[in-house]
Amino acid sequence: MYSEPLIRFSKSVRLFLIVIMVLVSSIGMLPSRSLAVTYAPDHVVFLDTDPDEGEIGGTISWESRDTEGVASYVITASTTYHADQAVIAEVPLKDSKFYSYSIPENTKLPENAVKLNVKTKFANGELADEWMVCALIDNTSSATPQAANLPTAKRVVFTDYDYLSNDLFPMIRVEGAEDETNITHYVLYYLDDKGEKLQQIGQVAKEESWLMKLPRNVQMPEKAKAIGVYSKGPSGESTGRVTTGIWNIPNHLPRNVMFTDTDPDQHEIGGTLTWERATDESNITSYQIYFGSIDGKKFFIDEVAAGKSAYSYQIPENTMVPDEATRIEIYAANAFGECSDFGTQTIIQSDAPSAETIIVRNNPAGMDD
């Protein structure tokens, strides 16, 4: 049973997206003008290419939204609570929604600065009450870290923010360690398929690690397969880490998932499940098969090794379907045993809402509501 894919989010993901929209898109208070108008820039992203701690350099980019009465955009650095904001630059309004500014190498950061802000400035000199921020990821690769006995973060999740196109727009979310007393930052690295460090991305203050973005189609090391997150404190950098795969959606999705139930009994299935390989299998070592429910629960069925052009899996007759399950879901998995952030599914029960293949959002264990 198959039709064109659509996007469906679980309850936890819908809540996560709402949190993002509320806390990230409108960090300030209510706008000073009409509530229907949004002056805060969108998609603020910065990648630090200066390797020294406490200094930054590189391109910060953003997109404008409503521009009536706008004269310029002001780039500042600030603490967690937007205090001690230091002005880095002011960029005049132009006839394009796409902006970028090159911050010179060796630009000193104010003490305790943990985020960059892009604020809208009106022709009368006032700043809009709403603005957009991005976590300040400081490249510190010029220093060799000392090994330290620090707890690791609980987990890290990688999401392709632009999951509807072939562009890769990385969004990274870190859930901090249970005890962060001796932790000041989390340091991000690109890893190869064996977990070896390839290149540092940078360090982010622990308070800002809950949501980070990298530039669209960011240049990664050729062999990069994952991102590793290490804890950092005054004593050094942790030897342990948490890891997330790098997933480009929809290129890493299994395609054309189909299943026909040949078992005549209610609440039991049997038959052949088929699918085509993902467009890009370079980061995929296997496909994991699950029963899935509408509210995002998953029930593991089996795992099939990758490396073929097309796949089939025989589900035995008289296989019981979990009470809440209405579909079969297939997720790509990598060498670290992690599933991709999204999967593909096919409806399996006649009393399900519709018979269609649907792209579904994976709920990492422990991140459900």
C-alpha positions in Angstrom: 0.0 0.0 0.0 1.7 3.2 -1.2 1.1 6.8 -2.0 3.0 10.1 -2.1 4.8 10.9 1.2 3.7 13.5 3.7 5.2 14.8 6.9 3.8 13.9 10.3 5.3 14.9 13.6 4.9 13.2 17.0 3.5 15.0 20.0 7.0 15.6 21.4 8.3 17.0 18.2 5.3 19.3 17.8 6.1 20.6 21.3 9.8 20.9 20.5 9.0 23.0 17.4 6.7 25.2 19.3 9.4 25.8 21.9 11.8 26.6 19.1 9.4 29.1 17.6 8.6 30.8 20.9 12.1 30.9 22.5 14.3 31.3 19.4 12.2 33.3 16.9 11.1 35.8 19.6 13.7 36.0 22.2 12.8 39.6 23.2 9.5 40.8 24.5 6.5 41.7 22.3 7.3 43.7 19.2 6.9 47.5 19.5 4.8 47.6 16.4 1.9 45.4 15.2 1.8 41.9 16.5 1.1 40.7 12.9 4.5 42.2 11.8 7.8 40.3 12.6 10.9 42.4 12.5 13.3 39.8 14.0 15.6 38.4 11.4 15.4 34.7 10.7 17.9 31.8 10.4 20.8 33.5 12.1 23.9 31.3 11.7 27.6 31.8 12.5 30.6 29.5 12.0 33.8 30.5 13.8 37.0 30.1 11.8 39.3 31.7 14.3 41.0 28.9 16.2 41.8 30.8 19.4 39.6 30.7 22.5 37.9 34.0 23.3 38.3 35.2 19.8 36.0 34.8 16.8 36.2 35.4 13.0 34.0 34.2 10.2 30.7 34.8 8.5 27.4 35.5 10.3 24.3 35.2 8.0 20.6 35.8 8.4 17.4 36.5 6.5 15.3 39.6 6.9 11.6 39.5 7.4 9.4 42.6 7.6 11.5 45.7 6.7 9.1 48.7 6.8 10.9 51.5 8.5 14.0 49.4 9.0 17.4 51.1 8.5 19.9 48.5 9.5 20.7 45.4 11.5 23.0 45.5 14.6 25.2 42.5 15.5 25.9 42.1 19.2 27.5 39.6 21.6 25.8 39.0 25.0 25.6 36.8 28.0 22.9 34.2 28.6 20.4 36.8 29.8 21.3 39.4 27.1 23.3 41.5 29.5 26.6 43.4 28.6 25.8 43.5 24.9 28.8 44.5 22.9 28.2 45.9 19.4 30.2 44.0 16.8 28.9 45.7 13.6 25.9 47.5 12.0 24.8 46.4 8.5 22.6 48.7 6.4 19.3 47.5 4.9 19.6 46.3 1.3 17.3 45.0 -1.5 17.7 41.4 -0.6 16.4 39.2 2.2 19.7 37.4 2.5 22.5 39.0 4.6 26.0 38.1 5.6 28.8 39.9 7.4 32.4 38.8 7.8 33.5 39.2 11.4 37.3 39.8 11.2 39.6 37.2 12.6 41.0 37.9 16.1 37.8 39.7 17.1 37.9 39.7 21.0 34.8 38.4 22.7 33.4 40.2 25.7 33.9 38.2 28.9 31.1 35.6 29.5 29.7 36.2 26.0 27.7 33.1 25.0 25.5 34.2 22.1 25.3 36.4 19.1 22.3 38.6 18.4 21.0 40.3 15.2 18.8 43.2 16.1 16.6 45.3 13.8 17.2 49.1 14.0 14.6 51.5 12.7 15.2 54.8 10.9 14.4 56.7 14.1 17.3 55.0 15.9 15.1 52.6 18.0 15.8 48.9 18.2 13.0 46.4 17.8 11.9 44.7 20.9 12.2 41.3 19.3 15.4 39.9 17.8 17.1 36.6 16.8 20.0 34.9 18.5 22.3 32.0 17.8 24.5 30.1 20.2 28.1 31.3 20.1 30.2 28.3 19.1 33.8 29.4 19.7 36.5 27.5 17.7 39.3 26.7 20.2 41.2 24.2 18.0 44.6 26.0 18.5 44.8 24.6 22.0 45.5 21.0 22.9 42.9 19.9 25.6 43.9 18.2 28.8 42.1 14.9 29.5 39.6 15.3 32.4 37.3 13.0 34.4 34.0 14.8 33.6 30.5 13.4 33.1 29.2 13.4 29.6 26.0 15.0 28.3 23.0 12.7 28.4 22.5 12.7 24.6 22.9 14.8 21.5 20.4 14.9 18.6 21.1 16.0 15.0 18.3 17.2 12.8 18.3 18.3 9.2 16.3 21.5 9.7 15.5 21.6 5.9 14.1 18.1 5.6 12.1 18.9 2.5 15.0 19.6 0.2 18.4 18.0 -0.5 20.1 20.8 1.3 21.7 20.0 4.7 20.8 22.5 7.4 22.2 21.1 10.6 20.4 21.7 13.9 22.0 20.2 17.0 20.5 19.8 20.4 22.5 18.7 23.5 20.8 17.5 26.7 23.3 18.3 29.4 25.0 16.0 31.9 23.1 15.0 35.0 25.6 16.9 37.1 27.1 20.0 35.4 28.8 21.4 38.5 32.3 21.2 37.0 31.2 21.7 33.4 31.4 25.1 31.6 31.1 24.1 28.0 30.4 21.3 25.5 32.9 20.9 22.7 31.7 19.6 19.3 33.8 17.6 16.9 33.3 15.9 13.5 34.0 12.2 13.8 34.8 9.4 11.3 33.0 6.1 11.2 35.3 4.7 13.8 34.6 7.6 16.2 38.0 9.3 15.7 38.1 13.1 15.9 38.5 14.7 12.5 38.0 18.4 13.2 36.7 20.6 16.0 33.6 22.6 15.3 33.9 24.6 18.5 32.8 24.9 22.1 29.4 26.3 23.3 28.5 27.4 26.8 26.5 24.8 28.6 23.6 27.2 29.0 23.3 27.6 25.2 23.8 24.0 24.1 20.1 23.1 24.0 19.9 24.4 20.4 22.6 25.2 17.9 22.6 25.6 14.1 25.4 25.2 11.6 25.3 27.0 8.2 23.3 25.5 5.4 25.4 23.0 3.4 28.3 23.6 5.8 31.6 22.2 4.5 32.5 19.1 6.6 35.6 16.9 6.5 35.2 14.3 3.7 35.1 11.4 6.1 32.8 12.9 8.7 30.0 10.5 9.6 29.0 11.8 13.1 29.3 14.6 15.6 30.8 13.9 19.0 30.1 16.1 22.0 32.7 16.3 24.9 32.3 18.0 28.2 34.7 20.7 29.2 35.6 22.4 32.5 38.5 24.1 34.2 40.2 20.7 34.6 40.1 20.0 30.9 38.0 18.0 28.3 36.2 14.7 29.0 37.6 11.5 27.6 34.0 10.2 27.1 31.5 11.6 24.7 28.0 11.3 23.3 27.5 10.9 19.6 24.9 11.6 16.9 25.0 10.6 13.2 24.9 13.2 10.4 21.7 12.7 8.6 20.7 14.5 5.3 16.9 14.2 4.9 15.4 13.1 2.5 18.6 11.6 1.0 19.0 9.1 3.9 15.3 7.9 3.8 14.4 4.4 2.7 12.1 4.8 -0.4 9.0 3.2 -1.7 8.1 1.2 1.4 5.4 -1.4 0.6 3.7 -4.2 2.5 0.7 -6.4 1.8 -0.7 -8.4 4.6 -1.4 -12.0 3.6 -2.5 -13.2 7.1 -6.3 -13.3 7.2 -6.6 -13.0 11.0 -7.3 -9.7 12.8 -4.5 -8.2 14.8 -2.0 -10.5 13.0 0.1 -9.9 9.9 2.3 -11.8 7.6 3.8 -11.0 4.2 6.7 -9.4 2.4 7.9 -5.9 3.3 9.9 -4.2 0.5 11.7 -0.9 0.1 14.3 0.7 -2.1 17.7 1.9 -0.8 18.1 5.5 0.3 19.4 7.9 -2.3 22.6 8.2 -0.3 23.8 5.1 1.7 27.2 6.4 2.5 26.4 6.9 6.2 24.0 3.9 6.4 25.1 0.4 7.7 21.6 -1.0 8.2 17.8 -0.4 8.2 15.8 -0.9 11.4 12.2 -2.1 11.2 9.6 -1.2 13.8 5.9 -1.3 14.4 4.8 2.2 15.0 1.9 4.0 16.6 0.2 7.3 15.8 1.6 8.9 19.0 5.2 8.0 18.2 5.8 4.7 20.1 8.0 2.2 18.4 8.2 -1.6 18.8 11.4 -3.2 17.3 10.9 -5.9 14.7 14.4 -6.5 13.1 17.4 -5.0 11.5 18.6 -5.6 7.9 22.1 -4.9 6.7 22.5 -2.1 4.1 24.4 -2.4 0.7 21.7 -3.5 -1.7 19.7 -1.7 -4.4 16.4 -3.0 -3.1 15.3 -4.8 0.0 12.8 -7.3 1.1 11.9 -8.7 4.6 9.6 -11.6 5.2 7.3 -11.1 8.2 6.1 -14.5 9.4 2.4 -15.4 9.3 0.6 -15.0 12.7 2.9 -12.1 13.8 1.0 -10.3 16.5 0.6 -6.5 16.0 1.0 -4.5 19.2 -2.3 -3.0 20.4 -1.3 0.6 19.6 0.5 -0.1 16.3 -1.0 0.9 13.0 2.1 1.0 10.7 5.5 -0.4 9.9 8.3 2.1 10.1 11.8 1.8 8.6 14.8 3.9 9.7 18.3 4.1 8.4 21.0 3.3 11.0 24.7 4.1 11.1 27.9 2.4 12.4 27.2 3.8 15.9 23.9 2.0 16.0 21.8 5.2 15.8 18.7 5.7 13.8 18.2 8.6 11.5 16.0 11.5 12.7 13.3 10.6 10.2 12.0 7.3 8.8 9.5 6.1 6.2 6.4 4.1 7.0 3.5 2.2 5.5 0.1 1.7 7.0 -0.7 -1.9 8.0 -4.2 -2.1 9.4 -7.5 -1.7 7.6 -8.9 0.5 10.4 -6.0 2.9 10.2 -6.7 6.5 9.0 -5.4 6.0 5.5 -3.3 3.7 3.3 -0.2 5.7 2.6 3.6 5.9 3.0 4.4 8.6 5.5 7.7 10.2 6.5 7.8 10.1 10.3 9.9 11.7 13.0 12.0 9.5 15.2 11.7 10.1 19.0 15.1 9.6 20.6 14.7 7.4 23.7 14.1 9.5 26.8 13.0 12.6 24.9 9.4 11.9 24.7 6.8 13.8 26.7 
